[in-house]
Amino acid sequence: AIGLLCAAALLTGCSLMDLDRDHCPEGLNVSFAYDYNTQRADMFCDHVGGIEVFVFDENGKLVASRCVSNDDSNQPLKTPGYTMEFDDLPAGNYQVLAAAFQHDRRELLGKPGAKFRLTTPAIGETMAQLYATLDHEAPEADGVCPVKQDGLPLDTLWLTLPEPAVAVDHINPTFTTARLVRHTKDIHLTLRQGAAPYEINHEDY
């Protein structure tokens, strides 16, 4: 009788169990940080509004990319600990690069003023095809390329520095952090003359 009761309890307990892996991390999981700043704090959720991530294999060829941005109805990048998942990568070593802006890059292209133009590689192309260019005019006689900003500020550009490759397998999920570095968008120039400072004239520069 005791054995039958134990078997019945075991069957009842097993019937109540269910395997749910909907939220189990798999493959490559990329989180983000922007802590290289004067605040000495991670300001990613507060400052970044659009990010594009590129995953390259051990031969430097692009195998996956993804773009995520905030909008009025959905703001995933403001969620603390936001993670981007790449769950369909074959086992191997990968390098992650990212570019980020304050807003969706495609949204910025329709606004006035100079902008950073991001050139992105297609699947199978190398990371050499990933670069940013600031809008500028044709070079003048002295080689200077004027930037026409129309009195408007530039949108902030963040890029990741190359990090060591991360290994991905089909047994354990892989976690890595893409650390963003902001590129300077404000430059202040001060001219000083040590000898005879009263002779300096700003119109000469």
C-alpha positions as CSV (number, residue, x, y, z in Angstrom):
1,A,0.0,0.0,0.0
2,I,2.8,2.4,0.9
3,G,4.5,1.6,-2.4
4,L,1.4,2.3,-4.4
5,L,0.9,5.6,-2.5
6,C,4.5,6.7,-3.3
7,A,4.1,5.8,-7.0
8,A,0.8,7.7,-7.2
9,A,2.5,10.8,-5.5
10,L,5.4,10.5,-8.0
11,L,3.1,10.4,-11.0
12,T,1.0,13.3,-9.7
13,G,4.2,15.4,-9.0
14,C,5.5,14.7,-12.5
15,S,2.2,15.6,-14.1
16,L,2.5,19.1,-12.5
17,M,6.0,19.8,-14.0
18,D,6.4,21.7,-17.2
19,L,9.5,22.6,-19.0
20,D,9.5,26.3,-20.0
21,R,12.6,27.7,-21.7
22,D,11.1,30.8,-23.3
23,H,13.2,33.1,-21.1
24,C,16.4,31.0,-21.0
25,P,19.3,32.8,-22.6
26,E,21.0,31.1,-25.4
27,G,23.8,31.9,-27.9
28,L,25.5,35.3,-27.6
29,N,23.9,37.9,-25.2
30,V,25.3,41.4,-25.6
31,S,24.7,44.1,-22.9
32,F,25.9,47.7,-23.2
33,A,27.7,50.2,-21.0
34,Y,28.6,53.9,-21.3
35,D,30.7,54.5,-18.2
36,Y,33.7,56.3,-19.8
37,N,32.5,59.7,-18.9
38,T,32.9,62.5,-16.3
39,Q,30.0,61.2,-14.3
40,R,31.8,58.0,-13.6
41,A,28.6,56.1,-13.9
42,D,26.9,54.0,-16.6
43,M,24.8,56.5,-18.6
44,F,23.7,54.1,-21.4
45,C,20.0,54.1,-20.5
46,D,20.0,57.9,-20.1
47,H,21.8,58.9,-23.2
48,V,21.6,56.3,-26.0
49,G,18.4,56.2,-28.1
50,G,19.5,54.0,-31.0
51,I,22.2,51.4,-31.4
52,E,23.4,49.1,-34.2
53,V,25.4,46.0,-33.3
54,F,27.6,44.0,-35.7
55,V,28.9,40.5,-35.0
56,F,32.0,39.3,-36.9
57,D,33.4,35.8,-37.0
58,E,37.0,34.8,-36.4
59,N,37.8,35.6,-40.0
60,G,36.6,39.2,-39.6
61,K,33.4,38.6,-41.7
62,L,30.0,40.0,-40.7
63,V,27.6,37.2,-39.8
64,A,24.8,39.1,-38.0
65,S,23.7,42.6,-37.2
66,R,20.8,44.1,-35.4
67,C,19.4,47.6,-34.9
68,V,17.3,48.7,-31.9
69,S,16.0,52.2,-31.1
70,N,13.6,54.0,-28.8
71,D,10.4,55.6,-30.0
72,D,7.4,57.2,-28.4
73,S,5.6,53.9,-27.7
74,N,8.5,51.6,-27.0
75,Q,11.8,52.5,-25.3
76,P,13.8,49.2,-24.8
77,L,17.2,50.9,-24.4
78,K,16.0,52.7,-21.3
79,T,15.5,49.4,-19.5
80,P,18.3,48.8,-17.0
81,G,20.3,45.7,-18.0
82,Y,18.9,45.7,-21.6
83,T,20.5,42.7,-23.5
84,M,20.5,42.0,-27.2
85,E,20.4,38.3,-28.0
86,F,21.9,36.5,-31.0
87,D,20.7,32.9,-30.5
88,D,21.3,31.5,-34.0
89,L,25.1,31.8,-34.3
90,P,27.1,28.6,-35.0
91,A,29.7,27.7,-32.3
92,G,32.8,29.7,-32.7
93,N,34.7,32.9,-31.8
94,Y,33.1,36.3,-32.5
95,Q,33.9,39.9,-32.2
96,V,31.2,42.5,-31.4
97,L,31.3,46.1,-32.6
98,A,28.5,48.7,-32.1
99,A,27.7,52.3,-33.1
100,A,25.1,54.3,-31.1
101,F,23.4,57.7,-31.4
102,Q,21.0,59.7,-29.2
103,H,18.2,58.9,-31.6
104,D,17.5,56.4,-34.4
105,R,20.1,57.0,-37.1
106,R,17.5,56.8,-39.9
107,E,15.4,59.4,-38.1
108,L,18.4,61.8,-37.9
109,L,19.0,61.6,-41.7
110,G,15.8,63.6,-42.3
111,K,16.8,66.5,-40.1
112,P,18.9,69.6,-41.1
113,G,22.5,70.1,-40.1
114,A,25.6,68.0,-40.5
115,K,25.3,64.4,-39.5
116,F,27.5,61.4,-38.9
117,R,26.9,58.9,-41.8
118,L,27.4,55.3,-40.8
119,T,28.6,53.0,-43.6
120,T,27.8,49.4,-42.7
121,P,29.0,46.1,-44.1
122,A,26.7,43.5,-45.7
123,I,26.8,39.9,-44.5
124,G,30.1,38.3,-45.5
125,E,31.9,41.7,-45.8
126,T,34.7,42.6,-43.4
127,M,34.8,45.1,-40.5
128,A,36.8,47.4,-42.7
129,Q,33.5,48.4,-44.3
130,L,32.2,49.7,-41.0
131,Y,33.0,53.3,-40.5
132,A,31.5,56.7,-39.8
133,T,31.9,59.9,-41.8
134,L,30.9,63.4,-40.8
135,D,29.1,65.5,-43.5
136,H,31.5,67.9,-45.1
137,E,32.0,70.1,-48.2
138,A,34.6,69.4,-50.9
139,P,38.2,70.2,-49.9
140,E,39.3,73.8,-50.4
141,A,42.6,74.9,-51.8
142,D,44.3,74.6,-48.4
143,G,42.9,71.1,-47.9
144,V,40.3,72.0,-45.3
145,C,36.9,70.3,-45.6
146,P,34.3,72.8,-44.2
147,V,31.4,71.3,-42.1
148,K,28.1,73.1,-42.6
149,Q,26.2,72.7,-39.4
150,D,23.6,75.5,-40.0
151,G,24.2,76.5,-36.3
152,L,22.9,73.2,-35.1
153,P,24.7,70.8,-32.7
154,L,25.9,67.4,-33.9
155,D,24.2,64.3,-32.7
156,T,26.3,62.3,-30.3
157,L,28.2,59.4,-31.8
158,W,29.3,56.4,-29.7
159,L,31.6,53.6,-31.0
160,T,33.0,50.5,-29.3
161,L,36.7,49.9,-29.2
162,P,37.7,46.4,-30.4
163,E,37.4,43.9,-27.5
164,P,38.8,40.3,-27.3
165,A,36.8,37.7,-29.2
166,V,34.1,35.8,-27.3
167,A,33.5,32.1,-27.6
168,V,30.0,30.8,-28.4
169,D,28.9,27.2,-28.0
170,H,25.6,25.3,-27.9
171,I,25.8,24.2,-24.3
172,N,26.1,27.4,-22.3
173,P,25.0,31.0,-23.1
174,T,27.7,33.5,-23.7
175,F,27.5,37.0,-22.1
176,T,29.6,40.0,-23.2
177,T,29.4,43.8,-22.7
178,A,29.9,46.3,-25.5
179,R,31.5,49.3,-23.9
180,L,30.8,52.6,-25.7
181,V,33.1,55.6,-26.1
182,R,31.6,58.9,-27.0
183,H,33.3,60.8,-29.8
184,T,33.8,64.5,-29.2
185,K,31.2,66.7,-30.7
186,D,32.1,70.1,-29.2
187,I,35.6,71.6,-29.7
188,H,36.6,74.8,-28.1
189,L,39.7,76.6,-29.3
190,T,41.6,79.3,-27.3
191,L,44.4,81.3,-28.9
192,R,47.1,82.6,-26.5
193,Q,50.3,84.5,-27.3
194,G,52.9,84.5,-24.6
195,A,55.1,87.3,-26.0
196,A,53.4,90.6,-26.7
197,P,49.8,89.3,-26.2
198,Y,48.4,92.8,-27.1
199,E,49.5,92.3,-30.7
200,I,47.3,89.2,-31.3
201,N,44.3,89.8,-33.5
202,H,41.5,87.2,-33.8
203,E,40.9,88.3,-37.4
204,D,44.2,86.8,-38.4
205,Y,43.1,83.3,-37.6
